[in-house]
Every structure is written in C-alpha cells, then in structure tokens.
C-alpha cells in the first residue's frame, strides 16, 4: 500500500472510497484488507565492525538494515527471513558454548543473536515457560520456534549421509527449513538435497500479494514462494531479463546498489524486455511493486534464485541474469547460475572469479607489468605470520570475497596480527586471508568504467580526500580529481582500459588505485557496479 501517495491525496480532500487499490486495481482503498500470508522482518546488525560497542538492544535504533520474507505460515516466513540475512546462518544453527543455566541467564538481555539462542534453549529441552519468563516473547512465537527446532531434530535423527524421503522433505520445507540447513543436519551437500527434492517433485509454488486473499484478481505480479499446491505465478511468454538485488542493507552495501538495479530495470523495460527482480530488502525502491514487471520477494540464495529461474523459464525466454548491479551478494551466486545453464548478462563468471581471486588477479597484474602492493594469501595463522614478515609491517589484512571493509584492519606487529587471526577471522583453505603491503601517505582513486569486452569507457575518476587505508565506503571524494597531474590521470585511464580488456568486462567495473610519490598501484578491480555509480551519474549529468 503506497502510504505516502495515499496520504497526500487524502490531505487534499480525496476520501478512501474514491481511490483505487493499486494492487488489485478494482477495489477501493477503503476495502478492508484480507491477508492470507505472514510477513517476517529481521533487523541486520553490524556489531562485528565495532568490537567495543555494547550490543544490548534498547529503544535506540542500532540496526543498519533489515531483511523481509513472506510465507504462508510464520514458520515458513521465519525460515526464509533467516536465510535472507546473509550472515552465514540458514536456520536455528547457532548454539552458544555455555551450559543451560548460563544460556537462560543470557536470554534475559536483548541482543542480536537472541532469536537463535532461543531456538538453542528450546532444542536443549529448556521449558517454553522458562524462555517466555526470561525473554517476554509471546508464547505463540516460542511455540512456532519450538516446532521448527523439533523439525530440525527429526531431520537430524535420520541416517547420516542420506537425504530424507519425499514426505519428510515436504514437511521440512513447509516448516521453513532451507536446503542448506537440511544438508547440514544430515551431513550431505546442498546440491544432494536439491537433487533429491527435485526428483521427489518437492517444489515451491508462487503466490501473489493481493491484499484480498485472492478474492479478486491481482494485476500486480508481486510474488512469494510457498510449499502448497496451487501456483499463481502466471509466467508470461515474453523475452525477459532477471535482475538480482543487493539483499539487506549493511555497512558497505546499501541503497547505492539499489539505484543500479532500478535503473537497469527501467532501461531494460524501455528496450522491450520484461524485467524480473529478485530481492528481499523492504527498504529499497527495487522491491516496489511497480519498479519491475515481476517482483519475487525471495532470499538471495542459490536455492531460492534457481527456483525462480526455473519457474520463469517455463514460458517465454530468459535472455539472461544480471548479477553486477546488486553489490557482492549476486556475484557469489554467479557460478551456481551459470552451472545451472542460465546465461549471465555482462561479465562472464570466470572473469568475475579472476578479479575476485587474489592469487589469479595478482598473476594477471604481474603478466601485464602493472604495479600493485606486495601481497600474499594465508590459509592458516602460521602462513599469515610468514607472509607478513616477508612483506614487512604495517600490512593490511582482510578476508577474501567480502564487501564494505568487513574485518579489514591495518596491523603493525606480530601481537596485533595474532589478535586479528584469533578474533576477527578464521583462516582456512576455503576462506583465506588476504595480506597486502600498506602504503602510508598515499592518495587513493576510485575509477568507474563501462566496457563491452573490447572497448572501455571511463565514466569518472574520483580522488579520495582521506589517505589510502580509509575504506572507500567511509571516505569523501572529489570528482574531478584536483591534486593530481595530467600524466597520472592518463596512466589511470590507460591501465583501466588494459584491465577492462584483459578481464573481458562487459558492463560496469570499478578500479581502485593508490598513488604514492609518482608511482601508481592497482589495489583491486570489482567487475560490477560500485557504490560510487550513483554519485558519478548525478555529478556528470
């Protein structure tokens, strides 16, 4: 319901019965809504960025964003909302390493992980009444969380390494369990669960948000998945492009990527394509029902995105999927989308991986003779110390495949590095830590460009006000740059073009440089839209 639009019309004298409901397009706004779905919102916090901050939740707003999910029941909706958070949790899979007495005491304080710890308490058999007493959460909600936890327990009791049968799978899906969570519980891969689920024909259907419980036809394709019988998706036979949004707002990834998604939808619609948006962030314009032709309010996970793609491919033609406008979130799904047989529009998946994989990218820079700070990759704490000593302190350390400077730190000694490796990250072969030479007193530049695989056009070069080392999302910048020579600008343009051609970038790319003295260093290349794209668009007209 577009509250601002209707409030403005009411203020100038309209009455509700004179205004049409924008969703059904036939009922008046005075028609009492009838809701046959459940919406769950979960706030997204970023206390990991502020280790010293008090994470007690009070009347002061401390969240940086939120995820929203829609389901036929609370359990289904809650399970999808947890998956939408993008915090590496896919169900009630967090159990604090404390005894029951300490856990009960913890629950008396509101904090970001309390929802998961409530599930842990109920799993341990702590009475629902005790949990209610400590948390003041209504028993109705606690009952549904207990049902989800019992469902997880039942799935986990099955044979290790064997995916449950069709009946148990359908029951689990109706209780909001994701493929990833089922895989964790039985000790198999997510792909094994998906394969068994498809073989057993356990598939979601899509329902429409219509405010009238399907009493009237809805002209607005605003869809959510559920494990029921009747499908209301009414897929069209048009040529269509699927756009993946950015998920919940967080530090480093927010509304600027939504700007890119919306303008992509507007341009594609003008070009005659049907636009299909997948996103789970209620704070965005991309999740307005009239931004795209079809909106799927779904988590941005492999499971949910592939289900939407399969549904949309039943009729018409999916020309391709756009992953470069939603920040880091869609890029993580690029390989899975290509592996499922769908075409990525823009930069190919391998080129994305080449830019994101520090070792491959470092080899590319060495081959091209392009300077970059000395760097190394560590898959254990011992490797991290060896790399840091080889480069020399101070060094910049961060996890791989992250956005927004999460867990990025400048360390100047063995003691600081030891603290970082113990508390900030868990290095492993699958999650290496990147270690770069830190360039003090350097000036950083952001470059946004667009390429077609051959030619690269520079859209804007921005000079950071703060020195290199302050994350680009936290730094002010100037467009055009003011404290740099024409020769350096020419070098930036040339290197950007070379990198765009070598990577085969089709669409947007962002390159970050550092200038120390007269030497230019490439810090990183992002083969996607960046947070500076809206600024460049508006500043350059």
C-alpha positions as CSV (number, residue, x, y, z in Angstrom):
1,X,0.0,0.0,0.0
2,X,1.7,3.3,-1.1
3,X,1.2,5.2,2.1
4,X,2.8,8.5,1.1
5,X,0.8,8.7,-2.2
6,X,-2.5,8.0,-0.5
7,X,-1.7,10.3,2.5
8,X,-1.1,13.1,0.0
9,X,-4.4,12.5,-1.8
10,X,-6.3,12.3,1.5
11,X,-4.7,15.6,2.6
12,X,-6.1,17.4,-0.5
13,X,-9.6,16.2,0.1
14,X,-10.0,12.7,-1.5
15,X,-11.7,10.0,0.5
16,X,-10.6,6.4,0.6
17,X,-13.6,5.1,-1.3
18,X,-12.6,7.5,-4.2
19,X,-9.1,5.9,-4.5
20,X,-8.4,2.6,-6.2
21,X,-6.2,0.0,-4.6
22,X,-3.0,-0.1,-6.7
23,X,-2.6,-3.8,-6.1
24,X,-6.0,-5.1,-7.2
25,X,-6.8,-2.1,-9.4
26,X,-10.5,-2.9,-8.9
27,X,-11.2,-2.5,-5.2
28,X,-11.4,0.9,-3.5
29,X,-8.7,1.8,-0.9
30,X,-11.5,1.6,1.7
31,X,-11.9,-2.1,1.1
32,X,-10.8,-3.9,4.3
33,X,-7.6,-5.9,3.5
34,X,-7.7,-9.7,4.0
35,X,-4.3,-11.1,4.4
36,X,-3.5,-14.8,3.7
37,X,0.3,-14.6,4.2
38,X,2.7,-13.9,7.0
39,X,5.5,-11.3,6.7
40,X,8.6,-11.5,8.9
41,X,11.2,-8.8,9.2
42,X,14.6,-9.3,10.9
43,X,17.0,-6.4,11.6
44,X,20.5,-6.6,10.4
45,X,23.2,-5.5,12.9
46,X,26.9,-4.8,12.3
47,X,28.4,-5.1,15.7
48,X,31.3,-7.1,14.2
49,X,32.5,-3.8,12.7
50,X,32.6,-2.2,16.2
51,X,34.1,-4.7,18.6
52,X,33.9,-2.3,21.6
53,X,30.2,-1.4,21.1
54,X,27.5,-2.6,23.5
55,X,25.3,-4.9,21.6
56,X,22.4,-4.7,24.0
57,X,19.3,-3.7,22.0
58,X,17.4,-0.8,23.5
59,X,14.9,1.8,22.4
60,X,17.8,3.4,20.4
61,X,18.0,2.0,16.8
62,X,21.2,0.0,16.3
63,X,20.4,-1.9,13.1
64,X,21.9,-0.9,9.8
65,X,19.3,-2.7,7.6
66,X,16.7,-5.4,7.6
67,X,15.6,-8.4,5.6
68,X,12.0,-9.3,5.0
69,X,10.4,-12.6,4.0
70,X,6.9,-13.7,3.1
71,X,5.4,-17.2,3.6
72,X,2.1,-18.9,4.1
73,X,2.9,-19.5,7.8
74,X,5.1,-18.0,10.4
75,X,7.5,-20.9,10.4
76,X,7.9,-20.7,6.6
77,X,8.3,-16.9,6.7
78,X,10.8,-17.0,9.6
79,X,12.9,-19.6,7.9
80,X,13.1,-17.6,4.7
81,X,13.9,-14.4,6.7
82,X,16.8,-16.1,8.4
83,X,18.2,-17.2,5.0
84,X,17.8,-13.6,3.8
85,X,20.1,-12.2,6.4
86,X,23.3,-13.2,4.6
87,X,25.1,-13.8,7.9
88,X,26.1,-17.4,7.2
89,X,23.2,-18.9,9.1
90,X,20.4,-20.9,7.4
91,X,18.2,-22.0,10.3
92,X,18.5,-22.4,14.0
93,X,22.1,-23.4,13.7
94,X,23.8,-21.3,16.4
95,X,24.2,-22.9,19.8
96,X,26.4,-20.9,22.2
97,X,29.2,-22.8,24.0
98,X,27.6,-22.3,27.5
99,X,25.7,-24.5,29.9
100,X,21.9,-24.4,30.3
101,X,22.0,-22.1,33.4
102,X,24.2,-19.6,31.7
103,X,22.1,-19.7,28.5
104,X,18.9,-19.0,30.4
105,X,20.6,-16.0,32.1
106,X,21.8,-14.7,28.7
107,X,18.3,-14.7,27.3
108,X,17.2,-12.0,29.8
109,X,19.2,-9.4,27.7
110,X,18.0,-8.5,24.2
111,X,20.9,-8.8,21.7
112,X,21.3,-9.6,18.0
113,X,21.7,-13.4,18.3
114,X,19.0,-13.9,20.9
115,X,16.5,-15.3,18.3
116,X,18.9,-18.2,17.5
117,X,19.8,-18.7,21.2
118,X,16.0,-19.0,22.0
119,X,16.0,-21.9,19.4
120,X,19.0,-23.4,21.1
121,X,17.3,-23.2,24.5
122,X,14.2,-25.0,23.2
123,X,16.3,-27.6,21.5
124,X,18.0,-28.4,24.8
125,X,14.7,-29.0,26.4
126,X,14.5,-25.8,28.5
127,X,10.8,-25.3,29.2
128,X,9.0,-22.9,26.9
129,X,7.6,-21.2,30.1
130,X,11.1,-20.5,31.3
131,X,12.1,-19.0,28.0
132,X,9.0,-16.8,28.0
133,X,9.7,-15.7,31.5
134,X,13.3,-14.6,30.6
135,X,12.6,-13.0,27.2
136,X,9.0,-11.8,27.5
137,X,8.5,-13.2,24.0
138,X,4.9,-14.2,23.4
139,X,4.4,-18.0,23.8
140,X,2.7,-18.1,20.4
141,X,6.0,-17.2,18.7
142,X,8.0,-19.5,21.0
143,X,5.7,-22.4,20.1
144,X,6.4,-22.0,16.4
145,X,10.2,-21.7,17.0
146,X,9.9,-25.0,19.0
147,X,8.1,-26.7,16.1
148,X,10.9,-25.6,13.7
149,X,13.6,-26.9,16.2
150,X,11.7,-30.2,16.6
151,X,11.5,-30.5,12.8
152,X,15.3,-29.9,12.6
153,X,15.8,-32.6,15.4
154,X,13.7,-35.1,13.4
155,X,15.6,-34.5,10.2
156,X,18.9,-34.8,12.1
157,X,17.9,-38.2,13.6
158,X,17.9,-39.8,10.1
159,X,20.8,-41.8,8.7
160,X,23.9,-39.7,8.4
161,X,24.8,-39.0,4.7
162,X,21.2,-39.9,3.5
163,X,18.8,-37.2,2.3
164,X,15.3,-37.7,3.8
165,X,12.4,-39.1,1.7
166,X,9.8,-37.0,-0.1
167,X,7.3,-36.9,2.8
168,X,9.8,-35.7,5.3
169,X,11.3,-33.2,2.8
170,X,7.9,-31.7,2.1
171,X,7.2,-31.4,5.8
172,X,10.6,-29.8,6.4
173,X,10.1,-27.3,3.6
174,X,6.6,-26.3,5.0
175,X,8.3,-25.7,8.3
176,X,10.7,-23.3,6.7
177,X,13.9,-25.4,6.5
178,X,16.2,-24.5,3.7
179,X,18.1,-27.0,1.6
180,X,21.3,-25.7,3.2
181,X,20.0,-26.4,6.7
182,X,18.7,-29.9,5.8
183,X,22.2,-30.6,4.3
184,X,23.9,-29.5,7.5
185,X,21.6,-31.7,9.6
186,X,22.2,-34.9,7.6
187,X,25.8,-34.3,6.6
188,X,25.5,-34.0,2.8
189,X,25.9,-31.2,0.2
190,X,23.2,-28.7,-0.5
191,X,23.3,-30.0,-4.1
192,X,22.4,-33.5,-2.9
193,X,19.4,-32.2,-1.1
194,X,18.3,-30.1,-4.1
195,X,18.7,-33.1,-6.4
196,X,16.6,-35.4,-4.2
197,X,14.0,-32.7,-3.7
198,X,13.6,-32.2,-7.4
199,X,13.4,-36.0,-8.0
200,X,10.7,-36.2,-5.4
201,X,8.9,-33.3,-7.0
202,X,9.0,-31.2,-3.8
203,X,8.9,-27.8,-5.4
204,X,7.5,-24.4,-4.3
205,X,4.7,-22.7,-5.9
206,X,4.3,-18.9,-6.1
207,X,1.5,-16.8,-4.6
208,X,0.6,-13.2,-5.2
209,X,0.4,-10.4,-2.7
210,X,-3.1,-9.0,-3.3
211,X,-4.5,-7.7,0.0
212,X,-7.7,-9.6,-0.6
213,X,-6.8,-13.3,-0.1
214,X,-7.3,-14.0,-3.9
215,X,-11.0,-12.8,-3.8
216,X,-10.2,-10.5,-6.7
217,X,-7.6,-10.9,-9.5
218,X,-4.4,-9.1,-8.7
219,X,-2.9,-7.1,-11.6
220,X,0.4,-6.8,-9.8
221,X,2.9,-9.7,-10.0
222,X,4.3,-9.3,-6.5
223,X,5.2,-12.9,-5.7
224,X,6.5,-15.1,-2.8
225,X,7.2,-18.9,-2.7
226,X,5.4,-21.4,-0.5
227,X,5.1,-25.2,-0.4
228,X,1.5,-25.5,-1.3
229,X,-0.4,-26.8,-4.3
230,X,-1.9,-24.0,-6.5
231,X,0.6,-21.8,-8.4
232,X,-0.4,-18.2,-9.1
233,X,2.8,-17.1,-10.9
234,X,1.2,-16.8,-14.4
235,X,4.5,-16.7,-16.2
236,X,4.5,-14.7,-19.4
237,X,5.8,-15.8,-22.8
238,X,7.9,-12.7,-23.3
239,X,11.7,-12.3,-23.5
240,X,12.8,-11.4,-20.0
241,X,15.9,-10.5,-18.0
242,X,16.3,-11.4,-14.3
243,X,18.0,-8.8,-12.0
244,X,19.4,-9.9,-8.7
245,X,19.1,-7.2,-6.0
246,X,21.5,-6.5,-3.1
247,X,19.7,-8.0,-0.1
248,X,19.6,-6.3,3.2
249,X,21.4,-3.0,3.7
250,X,24.7,-3.3,5.7
251,X,27.8,-1.2,6.1
252,X,29.4,-1.1,2.7
253,X,26.5,-2.4,0.7
254,X,23.3,-0.3,0.7
255,X,20.9,1.8,-1.3
256,X,23.5,2.8,-3.9
257,X,23.3,-0.7,-5.4
258,X,19.6,-0.5,-5.4
259,X,20.0,2.6,-7.6
260,X,21.8,0.5,-10.1
261,X,19.2,-2.3,-10.0
262,X,16.3,0.2,-10.6
263,X,18.0,1.9,-13.5
264,X,18.8,-1.4,-15.1
265,X,15.1,-2.4,-14.8
266,X,14.0,1.0,-16.3
267,X,16.4,0.7,-19.2
268,X,15.5,-3.0,-20.0
269,X,11.8,-2.1,-19.9
270,X,12.5,0.7,-22.4
271,X,14.4,-1.8,-24.6
272,X,11.3,-4.1,-24.7
273,X,12.3,-6.8,-22.2
274,X,10.2,-8.0,-19.3
275,X,12.1,-7.3,-16.1
276,X,12.1,-9.8,-13.2
277,X,13.5,-8.6,-9.9
278,X,14.6,-10.9,-7.0
279,X,15.3,-9.1,-3.7
280,X,14.4,-9.4,0.0
281,X,15.0,-5.8,1.2
282,X,11.9,-3.9,2.1
283,X,13.8,-0.6,2.3
284,X,14.5,-0.4,-1.4
285,X,12.9,1.0,-4.5
286,X,13.6,-2.2,-6.4
287,X,11.1,-4.0,-4.1
288,X,8.3,-1.5,-5.0
289,X,5.7,-3.5,-6.9
290,X,5.8,-1.1,-9.9
291,X,9.6,-0.8,-10.4
292,X,9.9,-4.1,-12.4
293,X,7.4,-6.1,-14.4
294,X,7.6,-9.0,-11.9
295,X,8.9,-9.0,-8.3
296,X,9.9,-12.1,-6.4
297,X,10.3,-11.3,-2.7
298,X,12.8,-14.1,-2.0
299,X,16.1,-14.6,-0.2
300,X,19.2,-14.2,-2.5
301,X,20.4,-17.7,-2.0
302,X,21.3,-20.4,-4.5
303,X,18.1,-22.4,-3.7
304,X,15.6,-19.6,-4.0
305,X,17.2,-17.9,-7.0
306,X,17.3,-21.1,-9.0
307,X,13.7,-21.9,-8.2
308,X,12.6,-18.5,-9.5
309,X,14.7,-19.0,-12.7
310,X,13.2,-22.5,-13.3
311,X,9.7,-21.1,-12.8
312,X,10.3,-18.1,-15.2
313,X,11.8,-20.4,-17.8
314,X,8.6,-22.4,-18.2
315,X,7.3,-19.9,-20.6
316,X,9.0,-17.3,-22.7
317,X,12.8,-16.9,-22.8
318,X,15.1,-15.8,-20.1
319,X,17.6,-13.8,-22.1
320,X,20.0,-13.7,-19.1
321,X,20.6,-12.9,-15.5
322,X,22.2,-9.6,-14.3
323,X,24.4,-10.0,-11.2
324,X,26.6,-6.9,-11.5
325,X,24.2,-4.3,-10.0
326,X,23.5,-5.7,-6.5
327,X,26.9,-5.5,-5.0
328,X,28.8,-8.5,-3.7
329,X,25.7,-10.6,-2.9
330,X,24.7,-11.6,-6.5
331,X,28.4,-12.1,-7.5
332,X,28.6,-15.0,-5.1
333,X,25.7,-16.7,-7.0
334,X,27.2,-16.2,-10.5
335,X,28.9,-19.7,-10.7
336,X,25.8,-21.5,-9.5
337,X,23.6,-19.7,-12.0
338,X,26.0,-20.5,-14.9
339,X,26.3,-24.1,-13.7
340,X,22.5,-24.4,-13.8
341,X,22.6,-23.5,-17.5
342,X,21.5,-19.8,-17.3
343,X,23.4,-17.1,-19.1
344,X,25.0,-14.3,-17.2
345,X,24.5,-11.0,-19.0
346,X,27.6,-8.9,-18.8
347,X,31.0,-10.1,-17.5
348,X,31.4,-13.9,-17.6
349,X,31.6,-15.9,-14.4
350,X,35.2,-16.8,-14.9
351,X,36.2,-13.2,-15.4
352,X,34.4,-12.3,-12.1
353,X,36.4,-15.1,-10.4
354,X,39.6,-13.9,-11.9
355,X,39.1,-10.4,-10.5
356,X,37.9,-11.7,-7.1
357,X,40.6,-14.4,-6.7
358,X,43.6,-12.5,-5.3
359,X,46.1,-15.1,-6.5
360,X,44.8,-15.3,-10.1
361,X,44.5,-11.5,-10.2
362,X,48.0,-11.0,-8.8
363,X,49.4,-13.2,-11.6
364,X,47.5,-11.2,-14.2
365,X,48.9,-7.9,-12.9
366,X,52.4,-9.5,-12.9
367,X,52.0,-10.6,-16.5
368,X,50.8,-7.2,-17.6
369,X,53.6,-5.4,-15.7
370,X,51.1,-3.4,-13.6
371,X,52.3,-2.4,-10.2
372,X,50.4,-3.4,-7.1
373,X,51.3,-3.5,-3.4
374,X,53.2,-6.6,-2.3
375,X,50.7,-9.2,-1.2
376,X,50.1,-12.8,0.0
377,X,47.4,-15.2,0.8
378,X,47.3,-17.1,4.2
379,X,45.2,-20.2,4.9
380,X,46.3,-20.5,8.4
381,X,47.8,-18.4,11.2
382,X,51.3,-19.7,10.6
383,X,51.0,-18.7,6.9
384,X,49.8,-15.3,7.9
385,X,52.9,-14.6,10.1
386,X,55.2,-15.9,7.3
387,X,53.5,-13.6,4.7
388,X,53.5,-10.6,7.0
389,X,57.2,-11.0,7.8
390,X,58.1,-11.4,4.1
391,X,56.1,-8.2,3.2
392,X,57.1,-6.2,6.3
393,X,54.8,-4.4,8.7
394,X,52.5,-2.5,8.5
395,X,50.2,-4.7,6.5
396,X,46.5,-4.6,5.6
397,X,44.7,-7.8,6.4
398,X,41.1,-8.8,5.4
399,X,39.1,-11.9,4.5
400,X,38.6,-12.7,0.8
401,X,35.3,-12.2,-1.0
402,X,33.8,-9.6,1.3
403,X,32.4,-6.1,0.7
404,X,32.4,-3.0,2.8
405,X,35.7,-3.4,4.5
406,X,34.3,-6.0,6.9
407,X,37.1,-7.3,9.2
408,X,39.7,-5.2,7.4
409,X,42.5,-4.0,9.6
410,X,45.9,-2.4,9.5
411,X,48.3,-4.4,11.7
412,X,51.7,-3.2,12.7
413,X,53.2,-6.0,14.8
414,X,53.1,-9.8,15.5
415,X,50.9,-9.2,18.5
416,X,48.3,-7.2,16.5
417,X,48.3,-9.9,13.8
418,X,47.9,-12.7,16.4
419,X,44.9,-10.9,17.9
420,X,43.4,-10.4,14.4
421,X,43.8,-14.0,13.5
422,X,42.3,-15.2,16.8
423,X,39.3,-12.8,17.0
424,X,38.5,-11.3,13.6
425,X,38.6,-14.2,11.1
426,X,39.0,-17.9,10.8
427,X,41.5,-18.6,8.1
428,X,41.1,-21.9,6.2
429,X,41.7,-23.3,2.8
430,X,38.1,-22.3,1.8
431,X,38.3,-18.9,3.5
432,X,41.9,-17.5,3.0
433,X,43.0,-14.2,4.5
434,X,44.5,-11.6,2.2
435,X,47.6,-9.7,3.3
436,X,48.7,-6.6,1.5
437,X,51.5,-4.2,1.9
438,X,50.1,-1.0,3.5
439,X,51.0,2.2,1.6
440,X,51.2,5.1,4.1
441,X,50.7,8.7,2.9
442,X,49.3,7.5,-0.4
443,X,46.4,9.1,-2.3
444,X,43.6,6.7,-3.3
445,X,41.5,7.0,-6.5
446,X,38.2,5.3,-7.5
447,X,37.5,4.8,-11.2
448,X,34.1,3.8,-12.6
449,X,34.1,2.5,-16.2
450,X,31.9,0.5,-18.6
451,X,33.1,-2.0,-21.1
452,X,31.8,-4.2,-23.9
453,X,34.5,-6.8,-23.9
454,X,36.7,-4.8,-26.2
455,X,36.3,-1.0,-25.6
456,X,36.4,0.6,-22.2
457,X,34.9,4.0,-21.5
458,X,35.9,5.9,-18.3
459,X,32.9,7.3,-16.6
460,X,34.6,9.1,-13.8
461,X,37.9,9.3,-11.8
462,X,37.4,10.3,-8.1
463,X,40.2,11.4,-5.7
464,X,39.7,10.4,-2.1
465,X,40.1,13.1,0.5
466,X,41.4,10.8,3.2
467,X,44.6,8.9,2.7
468,X,44.7,5.3,1.4
469,X,43.7,2.9,4.2
470,X,40.4,4.5,4.9
471,X,37.8,2.3,3.3
472,X,36.3,3.8,0.1
473,X,32.8,3.5,1.6
474,X,33.9,5.7,4.5
475,X,36.0,8.2,2.5
476,X,34.9,11.5,0.9
477,X,35.9,12.0,-2.6
478,X,36.2,14.7,-5.3
479,X,35.1,14.4,-8.9
480,X,37.0,15.5,-10.9
481,X,40.3,14.9,-9.1
482,X,42.1,18.1,-8.2
483,X,45.6,17.3,-6.7
484,X,47.0,15.1,-9.5
485,X,48.9,15.7,-12.7
486,X,47.6,15.1,-16.2
487,X,50.2,12.4,-16.7
488,X,48.9,10.4,-13.7
489,X,45.3,10.7,-14.9
490,X,46.4,9.5,-18.4
491,X,48.1,6.5,-16.7
492,X,45.0,5.7,-14.7
493,X,42.9,5.8,-17.9
494,X,45.3,3.6,-19.8
495,X,45.6,1.0,-17.0
496,X,41.8,0.9,-16.5
497,X,41.4,0.2,-20.3
498,X,44.0,-2.5,-20.3
499,X,42.4,-4.2,-17.2
500,X,38.9,-4.0,-18.7
501,X,40.1,-5.6,-21.9
502,X,42.1,-8.3,-20.2
503,X,39.3,-9.3,-17.9
504,X,36.7,-9.2,-20.7
505,X,34.5,-6.8,-18.7
506,X,31.0,-6.4,-20.2
507,X,29.2,-3.8,-18.3
508,X,30.3,-1.9,-15.2
509,X,33.7,-2.1,-13.5
510,X,35.3,-0.3,-10.6
511,X,39.1,0.0,-10.2
512,X,40.8,1.4,-7.0
513,X,44.3,2.9,-7.2
514,X,46.8,4.3,-4.8
515,X,49.4,6.9,-5.7
516,X,52.5,7.2,-3.6
517,X,55.1,9.6,-4.8
518,X,55.0,9.2,-8.6
519,X,54.2,5.5,-8.5
520,X,50.6,4.2,-9.3
521,X,49.5,1.0,-7.7
522,X,46.3,-1.1,-8.5
523,X,44.6,-2.0,-5.3
524,X,41.7,-4.0,-6.7
525,X,39.2,-4.4,-9.5
526,X,35.5,-5.0,-9.0
527,X,33.7,-6.3,-12.1
528,X,30.4,-4.9,-11.1
529,X,28.6,-1.7,-10.3
530,X,30.2,0.1,-7.3
531,X,28.8,2.3,-4.5
532,X,30.1,5.4,-6.4
533,X,28.0,4.8,-9.6
534,X,25.0,6.9,-8.4
535,X,27.4,9.8,-7.5
536,X,29.1,9.6,-10.8
537,X,25.8,9.5,-12.7
538,X,24.4,12.5,-10.9
539,X,27.7,14.5,-10.8
540,X,28.3,14.1,-14.5
541,X,24.7,14.5,-15.6
